[in-house]
Amino acid sequence: MVSPRFLSCFPLPCSAKGAAFSSSLATGHSEPLLEDIVNRITRTSDRNSLSLVSKHLYTVKAAQRVAIRVGCGLHPATEALASLCFRFPNLQKVEIDYSGWTSSHGRQLDNQGLTLSSLRLNSAPAISSSGLLSVAVGCMSLSAFHLVDCMGVCSVEWLEYLGRDGSLEELVVKDCKGISQYDLLKWPSDIGFTQKGISTLIQSCPVRVFVVNGAYIFKDEGMKDLASVQFLEKLELLHCKRITDAGLSFIARAPRLINLTIRRCKNVTDDGMSELVRSQKLESLTIVGCRGISREGVLGAAKSVLYSAEIDNLDSLKGMKLSGLRQLYYPMDNLSEPLLAEIIKRIAKTSDRNSLSLVSKQLYTIDTEQRDAIHVGRGLHPATEALASLCSRFPNLWKVVIDYSGWISIHGKQLDNQGLLVLSSHCSSLTDLTLSFCSYIDDSGLGYLAYCKKLRSLRLNFAPAISSRGLLSVAVGCKSLCTFHLVDCMKIGSVEWLEYLGRAGSLEELVVKDCKGISQYDLLKFGPGFMKLQRFEYEINGNYWSSAARDPAYVAHYPYRYDICCDNMKELRLAHIVTEPEIGLRFLLGKCRALEKLWLEYVIGLTDNDAIALFQNCGSLTSVSLRLIPLFCDAIYFRTALTDDSLKALALYCPMLQILELTFTFCSEDYPSEIGFSQEGIVNLVQSCPIRVLMLNGANNFDDEGMKGLSSSRSLETLELVDCVFIGDVGMRSIARTPSLRNLTLRKCVCVTDNGVSELVHAQNLESLTIIGCHRISLKAVQGAARSVYYSAESEKHDSLKGMKMTRSSK
């Protein structure tokens, strides 16, 4: 017998070294370490050899083995498989492959075998649809299913069952003659991409690489959307038949695109390549199988160009056989749900959100949960049922806009009272509701809103069937109401609802426009409600001065005051009202102390004393709009009611003023004195306050000298000149030097010509320039005057220029 010491003097063969090492390894190390070693050996034959070294390793291997692959060597098949399953109790993956099998190998495995979460059937000719149905019903955990070359499968009940179950995460069907693409439509998959949906997704995520293959829905409009993507660096277009040279002209402008591949796109030609040559942005360009593109056409299009005229097989195009498939190299599955929810929140346009929700079931579900607002109208058909469906799909709605503007009878029935019943019963979170041009909703329908206990905002725009009774039911039932708009509701007469809301004191915003049955004196019955009100608007259009209501509490020659407080009012707009001889709503001007924004538009009876008292009390004013018409003042002068005294008070007491509009209507250009403000007074105000935005409309007393005065303002950023007939080219030269001016609008300024615009072109300071109705300015002249230019030669109507409605529009 040879001693171990003698053996140590000679080098061992490799196999002996391995055995000795394995033996010492098996006996001298902990079981967790051995398990880790066994796990790191992937080759089956190596693991089998290692398990023979010791009983310890055999046991460890048996416990760790989670996958086996068997086939022709399994004999006798059933017994051998049972032995393997007994030996390896933790098997998760089994592959049974009889490729190359002949009868000399013995019997194949038969029905006596299988439980699983993944099943792959490759060339199983004896399996039919009934067998697959039994798998679908019995294997509740099935998540991956592959069918390849299974000719016995015809009907697709199994597919419908798996679709309803919803457990599958992976489905592959290849070369199964009995299963057509239309059969697969019975599977409720995420198929449903639209061009807009894909574009929205690419624009919403930082996609750097995008591959679109066989997407017949993707056209030049989609390429235009891709051109605005900030992150896209690599684009591959494969078998996209509807992309043309126009699409390439768009994509050539993509800011970061450096790699482009085009394969088998038959409608792209050398003309499209010329766009890429001109852009000189690409680092690499690959053209394969595009018959309209020549080798000469791609020269100079990129630093590196690969060209092949050979038309490759559709099967070789990324291994895809289904022509509708497109592949996006961005791991959407890896994005967390909060991130997807944030992406959806940032998409404001409803059509974009609808398109994006079709990209995947996950996005559809998140959009359903996140959608909190809808805007519907003429497309709602049948109206009540469609609204009920939307409310069921989006359970978290809090804002609903129903707008039937432009509706005619051929659009189908409008939403009626039943629609509001649906809203009140389905939308428990409803807080904001707008009804516009809803002619079939009356007091009964409005009564259902009393069940919307969370309703905080209600806007009614042209609701001809609603009367005071319906408004009272809302006032009584909706205790949380804080915003209320009434526009063109002609049936409203009595104001019990207004008195009730005033006593409740919940309203913070009240807007009443063109409601013939509600006079400014009726609004005084709102009384204590003014205390909490933060925003108030009242407007009457048409010939308001000839049919003004009278104040029943007015007594001639008796100086009375309304005992109403409105210290919280921040925004006030009074438009087209007569406050003479009665005071009416003009009393508000002496009561407001917290005003930040003020609009006084054609208020007859307004005086300098009113304006001065207002400005003295409102040091927080940041925005003032004054629209004035000439009247007989002091029975002598025919001019606008306010003078430079008001402007001086505004400059003195309102140091935070940033936005100013001065509009003069019906003032003759032959008599500049009809405007109570002087040019010097206007310039001094602009120079005294940090005014950023100035609009002068119909300022017939303002000329080039006044423009020179404005040019010294260091705060002025936006200037709009409307119907200023004495401002000319010299004025443009002055205003072009204004240090902070970035936005300029000229509307109906008839004395400004191309020469004046050339001063703006030379200055190169403007970001935007708008020219409307200035017939001495040409389109050619405005080119290059600003980064953004809008030009229209059409003249606007008087009402549009002055913000007036002399006649009421018929609905």
DAWO-V640248 format. One record per backbone hydrogen bond with DSSP energy under -1.0 kcal/mol. NH is the residue of the N-H (numbers start at 1). CO is the residue of the C=O. If there is no record, write none. Layout:
nh=NH co=CO
nh=NH co=CO
This chain:
nh=7 co=3
nh=8 co=4
nh=9 co=6
nh=10 co=7
nh=17 co=13
nh=18 co=14
nh=19 co=15
nh=20 co=16
nh=21 co=17
nh=22 co=18
nh=23 co=19
nh=24 co=20
nh=25 co=21
nh=26 co=22
nh=27 co=23
nh=28 co=24
nh=34 co=30
nh=35 co=31
nh=36 co=32
nh=37 co=33
nh=38 co=34
nh=39 co=35
nh=40 co=36
nh=41 co=38
nh=47 co=43
nh=48 co=44
nh=49 co=45
nh=50 co=46
nh=51 co=47
nh=53 co=50
nh=58 co=54
nh=59 co=55
nh=60 co=56
nh=61 co=57
nh=62 co=58
nh=63 co=59
nh=64 co=60
nh=65 co=61
nh=68 co=93
nh=70 co=95
nh=74 co=71
nh=75 co=73
nh=80 co=76
nh=81 co=77
nh=82 co=78
nh=83 co=79
nh=84 co=80
nh=85 co=81
nh=86 co=82
nh=87 co=83
nh=88 co=84
nh=91 co=88
nh=92 co=66
nh=93 co=66
nh=95 co=68
nh=97 co=70
nh=101 co=98
nh=105 co=102
nh=106 co=103
nh=119 co=144
nh=121 co=146
nh=123 co=148
nh=127 co=124
nh=132 co=128
nh=133 co=129
nh=134 co=130
nh=135 co=131
nh=136 co=132
nh=137 co=133
nh=138 co=134
nh=139 co=135
nh=140 co=138
nh=142 co=139
nh=143 co=117
nh=144 co=117
nh=145 co=170
nh=146 co=119
nh=147 co=172
nh=148 co=121
nh=149 co=174
nh=153 co=150
nh=160 co=156
nh=161 co=157
nh=162 co=158
nh=163 co=159
nh=164 co=160
nh=165 co=161
nh=166 co=162
nh=169 co=143
nh=170 co=143
nh=172 co=145
nh=174 co=147
nh=179 co=176
nh=184 co=180
nh=186 co=183
nh=187 co=184
nh=189 co=187
nh=198 co=194
nh=199 co=195
nh=200 co=196
nh=201 co=197
nh=202 co=198
nh=203 co=199
nh=204 co=200
nh=205 co=201
nh=207 co=205
nh=210 co=234
nh=212 co=236
nh=214 co=238
nh=216 co=214
nh=218 co=215
nh=223 co=219
nh=224 co=220
nh=225 co=221
nh=226 co=222
nh=227 co=223
nh=228 co=225
nh=229 co=226
nh=233 co=208
nh=234 co=208
nh=235 co=259
nh=236 co=210
nh=237 co=261
nh=238 co=212
nh=239 co=263
nh=243 co=240
nh=248 co=244
nh=249 co=245
nh=250 co=246
nh=251 co=247
nh=252 co=248
nh=253 co=250
nh=254 co=251
nh=258 co=233
nh=259 co=233
nh=260 co=284
nh=261 co=235
nh=262 co=286
nh=263 co=237
nh=264 co=288
nh=268 co=265
nh=270 co=292
nh=273 co=269
nh=274 co=270
nh=276 co=272
nh=277 co=273
nh=278 co=274
nh=279 co=275
nh=280 co=276
nh=283 co=258
nh=284 co=258
nh=285 co=304
nh=286 co=260
nh=287 co=306
nh=288 co=262
nh=289 co=308
nh=293 co=290
nh=301 co=298
nh=303 co=282
nh=304 co=283
nh=306 co=285
nh=308 co=287
nh=317 co=314
nh=318 co=316
nh=320 co=317
nh=325 co=322
nh=330 co=328
nh=332 co=330
nh=334 co=331
nh=335 co=332
nh=340 co=336
nh=341 co=337
nh=342 co=338
nh=343 co=339
nh=344 co=340
nh=345 co=341
nh=346 co=342
nh=347 co=344
nh=353 co=349
nh=354 co=350
nh=355 co=351
nh=356 co=352
nh=357 co=353
nh=358 co=355
nh=359 co=356
nh=364 co=360
nh=365 co=361
nh=366 co=362
nh=367 co=363
nh=368 co=364
nh=369 co=365
nh=370 co=366
nh=371 co=367
nh=374 co=399
nh=376 co=401
nh=380 co=377
nh=386 co=382
nh=387 co=383
nh=388 co=384
nh=389 co=385
nh=390 co=386
nh=391 co=387
nh=392 co=388
nh=393 co=389
nh=394 co=390
nh=397 co=394
nh=398 co=372
nh=399 co=372
nh=400 co=432
nh=401 co=374
nh=402 co=434
nh=403 co=376
nh=404 co=436
nh=407 co=404
nh=411 co=408
nh=412 co=409
nh=419 co=416
nh=421 co=417
nh=422 co=418
nh=423 co=419
nh=424 co=420
nh=425 co=421
nh=426 co=422
nh=427 co=423
nh=430 co=427
nh=431 co=398
nh=432 co=398
nh=433 co=457
nh=434 co=400
nh=435 co=459
nh=436 co=402
nh=437 co=461
nh=439 co=437
nh=446 co=442
nh=447 co=443
nh=448 co=445
nh=449 co=446
nh=450 co=447
nh=451 co=448
nh=452 co=449
nh=453 co=451
nh=455 co=452
nh=456 co=431
nh=457 co=431
nh=458 co=483
nh=459 co=433
nh=460 co=485
nh=461 co=435
nh=462 co=487
nh=466 co=463
nh=471 co=467
nh=472 co=468
nh=473 co=469
nh=474 co=470
nh=475 co=471
nh=476 co=472
nh=477 co=473
nh=478 co=474
nh=479 co=477
nh=481 co=478
nh=482 co=456
nh=483 co=456
nh=484 co=509
nh=485 co=458
nh=486 co=511
nh=487 co=460
nh=488 co=513
nh=499 co=495
nh=500 co=496
nh=501 co=497
nh=502 co=498
nh=503 co=499
nh=504 co=500
nh=505 co=501
nh=508 co=482
nh=509 co=482
nh=510 co=535
nh=511 co=484
nh=512 co=537
nh=513 co=486
nh=514 co=539
nh=518 co=515
nh=523 co=519
nh=525 co=522
nh=526 co=523
nh=527 co=524
nh=529 co=526
nh=530 co=527
nh=531 co=528
nh=533 co=529
nh=534 co=508
nh=535 co=508
nh=536 co=571
nh=537 co=510
nh=538 co=573
nh=539 co=512
nh=540 co=575
nh=542 co=805
nh=544 co=542
nh=546 co=543
nh=554 co=551
nh=558 co=555
nh=560 co=558
nh=564 co=562
nh=569 co=566
nh=570 co=534
nh=571 co=534
nh=572 co=597
nh=573 co=536
nh=574 co=599
nh=575 co=538
nh=576 co=601
nh=579 co=604
nh=586 co=583
nh=587 co=584
nh=588 co=585
nh=589 co=586
nh=590 co=587
nh=591 co=588
nh=592 co=588
nh=596 co=570
nh=597 co=570
nh=598 co=623
nh=599 co=572
nh=600 co=625
nh=601 co=574
nh=602 co=627
nh=604 co=577
nh=606 co=603
nh=611 co=607
nh=612 co=608
nh=613 co=609
nh=614 co=610
nh=615 co=611
nh=616 co=612
nh=617 co=613
nh=618 co=614
nh=621 co=618
nh=622 co=596
nh=623 co=596
nh=624 co=659
nh=625 co=598
nh=626 co=661
nh=627 co=600
nh=628 co=663
nh=631 co=639
nh=633 co=637
nh=636 co=633
nh=637 co=633
nh=639 co=631
nh=640 co=674
nh=646 co=643
nh=647 co=643
nh=648 co=644
nh=649 co=645
nh=650 co=646
nh=651 co=647
nh=652 co=648
nh=653 co=649
nh=654 co=650
nh=657 co=654
nh=658 co=622
nh=659 co=622
nh=660 co=693
nh=661 co=624
nh=662 co=695
nh=663 co=626
nh=664 co=697
nh=665 co=628
nh=674 co=671
nh=675 co=672
nh=682 co=678
nh=683 co=679
nh=684 co=680
nh=685 co=681
nh=686 co=682
nh=687 co=683
nh=688 co=684
nh=689 co=685
nh=691 co=689
nh=692 co=658
nh=693 co=658
nh=694 co=718
nh=695 co=660
nh=696 co=720
nh=697 co=662
nh=698 co=722
nh=700 co=698
nh=702 co=699
nh=707 co=703
nh=708 co=704
nh=709 co=705
nh=710 co=706
nh=711 co=707
nh=712 co=709
nh=713 co=710
nh=717 co=692
nh=718 co=692
nh=719 co=743
nh=720 co=694
nh=721 co=745
nh=722 co=696
nh=723 co=747
nh=727 co=724
nh=732 co=728
nh=733 co=729
nh=734 co=730
nh=735 co=731
nh=736 co=732
nh=737 co=734
nh=738 co=735
nh=742 co=717
nh=743 co=717
nh=744 co=768
nh=745 co=719
nh=746 co=770
nh=747 co=721
nh=748 co=772
nh=752 co=749
nh=757 co=753
nh=758 co=754
nh=761 co=757
nh=762 co=758
nh=763 co=759
nh=764 co=760
nh=767 co=742
nh=768 co=742
nh=769 co=788
nh=770 co=744
nh=771 co=790
nh=772 co=746
nh=773 co=792
nh=777 co=774
nh=785 co=782
nh=787 co=766
nh=788 co=767
nh=790 co=769
nh=792 co=771
nh=801 co=797
nh=802 co=798
nh=803 co=799
nh=804 co=799
